[in-house]
Amino acid sequence: MRTHPTAPPSARRTGGMRWLGWAVAALACLAVFGLYTASDFMVMVADQLWSCF
């Protein structure tokens, strides 16, 4: 979505915030998927989860 150069600053800021939100979401997904490669970490998380029950 492009904004017109004479659009108010709040309209221009919205596009930047949307891009930033997508970037943060993508980094969070990469971090979670990266943790799946650390099998020791996943075993520890599973053990802690099961100890709650």
C-alpha positions in Angstrom: 0.0 0.0 0.0 1.6 3.3 -1.1 0.7 6.6 0.5 0.6 9.8 -1.3 3.6 12.2 -0.6 1.2 14.8 0.7 -0.5 12.3 3.1 -0.5 13.2 6.8 2.4 11.7 8.8 0.1 9.2 10.6 -0.8 7.6 7.2 2.9 7.3 6.3 3.8 5.9 9.7 1.2 3.1 9.4 3.0 1.5 6.5 6.3 1.5 8.4 4.6 0.0 11.5 3.1 -2.7 9.3 6.5 -3.6 7.8 8.0 -3.6 11.3 5.3 -5.9 12.6 5.9 -8.4 9.8 9.6 -8.2 10.4 9.2 -9.0 14.1 6.8 -11.8 13.4 9.2 -13.3 10.8 12.1 -13.1 13.3 10.1 -14.7 16.0 9.1 -17.6 13.7 12.8 -18.1 12.7 13.8 -18.2 16.4 11.2 -20.8 17.2 12.1 -22.9 14.2 15.8 -22.5 15.1 15.1 -23.9 18.6 13.6 -27.1 17.1 17.1 -27.9 15.8 18.4 -27.9 19.4 17.2 -31.3 20.5 18.4 -30.9 24.1 16.4 -27.7 24.5 13.3 -29.3 23.2 13.7 -32.3 25.6 14.1 -29.9 28.5 11.0 -28.0 27.5 9.0 -31.2 27.2 10.2 -32.4 30.6 9.2 -29.1 32.2 5.8 -29.2 30.5 5.1 -32.8 31.7 6.3 -31.9 35.3 3.3 -29.5 35.5 0.8 -32.4 35.3 
